[in-house]
Amino acid sequence: MEVAGALQLGELAAAFAALPVFPLFDTAYFIVSVLSLKYEQGAVEMSRKSPFASWLCAMLHCFGSYILADLLLGESPIDYFSNNSSVVLATAVWYLIFFCPMNLFYKCVSFLPMKLIFVAMKEVVRVRKIAAGVHHAHHHYHHGWFIMMATGWVKGSGVALMSNFEQLLRGVWKPEKNEILHMSFPTKASLYGTILFTLQQTHWLPISEANLIFFFTMFMIVCKVFMTATHSHASPFTPVENLICPVFFGSVSGGHTSHHHDHHGASHEVSHPPPPPAKSKEELNEGSRKRKAKKAE
């Protein structure tokens, strides 16, 4: 018997999974996505100098996950832009956040209590996209576990994975801010979530898709709302990762210490160069004559 059935949450989970996301939840998703763009340094100035570039960046923030997923599955990367309703809605959100008189719309949606509601609604859409990505990939590749995980992952965190390309559109190049090297909480959560949905899709996880959507959405909402309310960037996965990663992947502390020691030793040697060779008597006499001549002048 499933845990959800024992707790009599099966009907609730099924109703929650069938809840339509357009237009209410999609609007919240677009608001939070475009807000993240406006928080980027120089984004407001760019919107004044080049509105089209700003709009294009906003569309990447809103639909980047669909673009990456379509590329992975060999479909047209602009296929989702045929959904006129979503594109018009995202464009309206972008315009109101950047160009609304007196910044009234931005002040309303960035007000913390309102923003927390939008953040929670965005996580509802994120989990649905992960589940849809895994299901879509499973339809094409029944036994392609890694394809399912890759598609679900980019569906949940495609915007972050495209951050370097989006930065180029804004005239910024920051390769050190690669999302693969420094995963944020949504990217990690999307990765772990797509593994769960892949196991469920291949019948290795004894839970229904509706129940998994419900429980994982609740987990994402609690984490993201708490992190946004406290302005925290600490990942809830960090304590577990600190225990598991050193066991399976080793620790960098030893190598770092030895590298630091070698570097310190090298710098210590460089800081004590060998003394210069002693000057000959002729060189000393020549230097003395030059100083006397200069003094006389």
N, C-alpha and C positions, 0 to 999 in steps of 0.2 A: 504493500500500500504506500502511496506517495505521501510525503509530508504534507503537501498542500491539501490532499484529500482528507487527511486526519484533522487538519485545522479548518476544514470546510471552506477553503479558499478557491476551490476549483472554478466555481461559477464567477467569482469576482475576477479571477485571473483571466478567464475567457472573455468576460465583458471588457476588461481593460485592454486585452490584446486586440479586440475588435474595434476599439475606439478610433474614429477617424482623426488623422493628424492635420488635415487641411480643412480650413485655413488657420484655425486658432493656434495650434501647436507649431505649425510651420512659420507663422508670423513671429512667435517668440523665438524660434530658432534663427530667423533672419535678423531679428533685433540684436540678439546677443552676438551673432557673428559679425555684423556691421559695427557694433560697439567695439569689438576687439580690434577692428581695423582702425577706427578713429583713435584708439589709444596708442597706436603706433606713432613713433616720432616722425613728424613731417607729413602725416597723412592729411591734416587739415589744410596745410599750405598747398599740398599737391592737388586737393580737390578744387582749389581756386585757380591754380595755374593750368591744370589739365583735368577737367571734369570727366572726360572719357576714360583716362587712365584710372581715376578713382573709382568709377563705376565698374570697370573691368576687374579691379582688385576686389571690389565688393562682391561681384558675381563669383569670383574664385572662392571667397570666404563662404559663400552660401551654397555653391554647387561643386566645389572642388572634389568632394568625395565621389560624386557621380561621374565626374570626368575621369578620375583615376580608375574607378571600377570598370568603366566602359573600355578604357585602354587595355586593362588587364585581360578582359574577355574578348578582345578583338572587335569591339563594336565602335560605332562613331562616337568620338568624345564630346560632340556637341548635340548628341541625341536628346539629352534632357532639356535642352533649350527650346525644344518644340512644345514644351509644356508652358504655354503662354501665361496662364494664370499665375504660376509660381514665379516666373521671371518678372512679370509686372508687379507682383506683390513685393518681391525682393527689391526691385528698383524703387518702388514707393518708399520702402523703409530706408533705403540708402539716401534718397533725396531728403526725407524728413530729418534724418539724423545729422546730415551735413549742412543742409541749406534752409531748415525751418527758421522763420524769423525769430530773433531773440533766443535762439537755441531752445525753444520751449519743449519740443518733442524730445530732444536729447536730455534735458533736465528731468523730464518726467520718467523716461525709461531707465535712466541711470540712477534714479533715486533708489537707495539700497533695498527697501522692502519690495518695491516693484521689480527691481532687478533680480532678486532672489526667486521671485515667482517665474520670471522668464527663464532663469537658469534651470530651474526644476523642469519646466516644460521642454527646454531644449534637450535635456537628457532623455525624455520620453522619445523624442524623435531619433536621437542617436542610437538608442538600443533597437528601435524598429529598423533603422537602416542596417545595423549589423546583422540582424536576423534575416532581413530581406537579401542582403549581399550573400550570405551563406546559402540561403535557399536558391537564389539565382544561379550561383556557381554549381550547386549540387544538381541542378536541372541539366546543365551542360556536361559536367564531369562528375558522374555518380561516385567514383572511387578516388577522386582527386582531393584528398584531404588538404594538402597544402594550398591548392588553388582556392578551396573554400575559405580557408583561414586568411589567405592574402586578400581575397575579395571582401570578406567581412571586415577585415582590419582597415582597409582603405575607405570602406563605406563609413566606418565610425570615426576615423581620424584623418580623412583625406586632406582636409584644409591644412592641418599641421604638417603633413608630409610634403605638401606643395609649398611650404613657407618660403623656401629659397627662390623658387620661381616667382612667387608673388612679390618678394622683395625686389627682384630685378625689374618688375613692372613699376615699382616705386623709385627706381634709381638707386637702390641700396644693395650692397653685396656683403653678406655676413655669413661666410661658410662655416664659421665656428658655431653658429646657431642652427646646426643640422639636427632635425628632430630625431633622426635615427641614432645619433650619438648621445643626445641629451633628451630622452623621452619625458614629456610632461605626463601628468596623471591621466588626462583623457586618452592619450595615445597608448599608455600601458594598459589602462582599463579596457580599451577597445581590443587590444591584442588578447588579453586574458578572456574577455567576453566572447570573442570570435572562436576561441578554442572550445569554450563551453558549448556554443551553439553548433559548432562542427561535430562535437561528440554527440550532441542531442540529435542532430540531423542524420548521423550514421548509426543511431540506435545504440551507442555505447554509454549514454547517460540516461538513466531511467527516470525521465521527467518529460512532461509535455512541453511543447514550444510555448504555449500560452503561459504556463507557470514559470518557465525560465525567463520569459520576457518580463513578467510581473516582478519576480524577485530581483533580477539583475537591475531593472529600472529603479526599484526602491533603493538598492545599494548605491547606484550612481547619483540619485537625487540627494540622498543623505550626505554623501561625500562632497559633492560639488557645492551644495548649498552651504555646508559648514565651512568649506575652504573659501568660498566667496564672502561669507559673512565675517570671517576672521581675517581675511586678506592673507591667507596662508598658502604656501606653495609646497608644503610638506606632503608627500604621498603616503597614503595609508598602507601601501605595499612595502614601504621602506623597512619596517622591523622584520618582516618575513624574508625580504630579499637579503638583508644583512646576515640572517642566519643561514640561508640556503646557498647563496652565491659563493661564499668562501669555501664551502664544502665541495661544490661541483666545479667551480671555475677558478679556484685559488684566490689568493689575496695579493693586492698590489703593494702592500706595506713593505715587504722585504725588498722587492726590486726598487721601490722608491727610495728606501734608506740607502741601499748600496749605490744607487745612482747619485743620491745626494752626497754620499761620502766621497765618491769618485770626483764629483764636480767640485766639492769643497777642497779635496786634495789638489786637484788641478789648478783651482784658483789660488790655492796657497802657494803652489810652486810658481805660478805666474807672478804673484805679488813680490817674489824675491828673485829678480833677474840677476844673472852673474855680473860681477863688477867689471867695468870697462878696463881694457888693457892700459897699462901705465904708459904715459907719453914719454917719448925719447927726449934727450937733452936739447936737440936741435929744435923740436917742436915747442918746447918750453921757452927757449930763447926767442923764437919767432913770435910767439904769443906775447911775450913781454915787450918786444919792440913795437908791435901793433898797438898795445895799450898805451905806451908812451907817446907814440905818434898821435893817437886819438886825443890824448890828454892835452898835447901841445896845441892841436887844432882848436 
